[in-house]
Amino acid sequence: MTENNIPELTLTPDASAAAEAVPELVLEPAAPAPEPAKPEVKPVELDDSMLSEAEKKAVEEFSKKIDVMDSNMILQYGAAAQKNVAGFSENALKSVRTKDLGEIGKSLSELVVELKGFGEEEEKKGLFGKFKKAGNRLETMKAQHAKVEANVDKIARELEQHQVALLKDVAMFDQMYELNLKYYKELTMYILAGKKKLAEVRDSELPALRAKAEQTGAQEDAQAYNDKAQMCDRFEKKLHDLELTRMISIQMGPQTRLLQNNDTLMVEKIQSSLVNTIPLWKSQMVLALGMEHGRQATAAQSAVTEMTNELLKKNADMLKMGTIQTAREAERSVVDIETLQHTNEQLISTLDEVLSIQREGAEKRRAAEVELGRIEGELRQKLMELRK
């Protein structure tokens, strides 16, 4: 990138740089409902309207340097930008491969088990119900609380480490997104410069060469026209390859944001567990222990039983609400399957359109070859007529 944040174009790139659905059988089949019409998609036209004035000037100046008769230039045209996009895709793939969100899900699940298990263990052992002495009940509750609290604190430390790592990944994805924007702009400028030069050659130089060949009738003039036309076809195919690479760069933008959004959602879930679920559980245990101390001071056994049962119901309801909410949030998918299906459909549709464009280009080139052969035959026949 230059000082004005304009991609620097070069002609000498650095070489180092789901199962099938089961049909439903019916005895009285009804007419299938018509599929809703898909909205018409307006194709995006690649022109210099997406460039700044400085970038348009850079494209204009660079197009003048392009020599379509230079075979090596055509081979290397835009290769550096293509290599950058390939490297970007590889880095994104490595980031996905090295990320193990399963460990985070495991930690969240363990947290839910610990908090939920505290209440279940109370019920199983019959705290506040089966122990007859108030002192034994209180000591048992304290011992159980200390054990669960130690496990919860350990899980919380693990979640904090995961959170730090995810926050670093979110920042990294921001950098990757900006880098991809640079590659996208660079490819766009290469393509626009190439198309501008190709249009100039085909609109002015090729007609002039053809007219000269028809006028002189010389074989070398006809060959010169044919050579330039073939090099234009090669350059056009090279520009098409750059357009494919540009489409890959376009797709990497939303894909990068999708990965970043996944990490952000997981960070939010971890944050909710650290600042809401765990403190709420601890505060409820403090209340439970405090109320148990007050229960011991009650003289009447009936009053003790009544207060204990009421406390157990309240704590059980609050623990149930917190546990269910935590379990739901931990088990929710960060991305709807419909979103992934839509993304996949769009990618497949793009590949189909690219394949169709390639086939149309090949058919046009074959038609051009036939036309060139016919022109050469007419030229030879005309030359023979001139010698009579």
FENLINWO-V375630 format. One record per pair of residues at least 24 apart in sequence whose C-alpha atoms are under 8 Angstrom apart, sorted by the first residue. I is the first residue (numbers start at 1). GAP is how many residues later the second one is. Records with the same first field share a line. If there is no record, write none. Layout:
I->GAP / GAP
This chain:
6->48 / 49
7->175 / 178 / 179 / 182
8->178
9->53 / 69 / 177 / 180 / 181
10->67 / 68
11->55 / 62 / 65 / 66 / 67
12->61 / 64 / 65
13->63 / 64 / 65 / 66 / 67
14->66
15->65
17->63 / 66 / 67
46->142 / 146
47->145
48->144
55->134
59->130 / 131 / 133 / 134
60->133
62->131
63->130 / 131 / 133 / 134
64->133
66->128 / 131
68->130 / 160 / 163 / 164 / 167
69->159 / 162
71->160
74->160 / 161 / 164
75->163
77->161
78->109 / 112 / 164
81->102 / 105 / 106
82->105 / 160 / 163
84->99
85->95 / 98 / 160 / 163 / 164
88->88 / 92
89->163
92->164
104->55 / 58
105->225
107->48 / 51 / 52
108->51 / 162 / 222
109->218 / 221
110->45
111->41 / 44
112->211 / 214 / 215
114->34 / 37 / 38
115->33 / 37 / 166 / 204 / 208
116->203 / 204 / 207
118->26 / 27 / 30
119->197 / 200
128->177 / 180 / 181 / 184
129->176 / 180
134->162
135->161
138->151 / 154 / 155
141->148
142->147
145->140
152->126
156->118
159->111
160->110
163->104 / 107 / 108
166->97 / 98 / 100 / 101
167->96 / 97 / 100
169->91 / 94
170->90 / 93 / 94
173->83 / 84 / 86 / 87
174->86
176->80
177->76 / 79 / 80
180->69 / 72 / 73
181->68 / 72
183->66
184->62 / 65 / 66
187->55 / 56 / 58 / 59
188->58
191->48 / 51 / 52
194->41 / 45
195->41 / 44
198->34 / 37 / 38
201->31
202->27 / 30
214->165
217->162 / 165 / 166
222->154
226->146
233->132
244->110
262->72 / 73
265->69
266->68
269->60 / 61
273->53
277->45 / 49
281->38
284->31
288->27
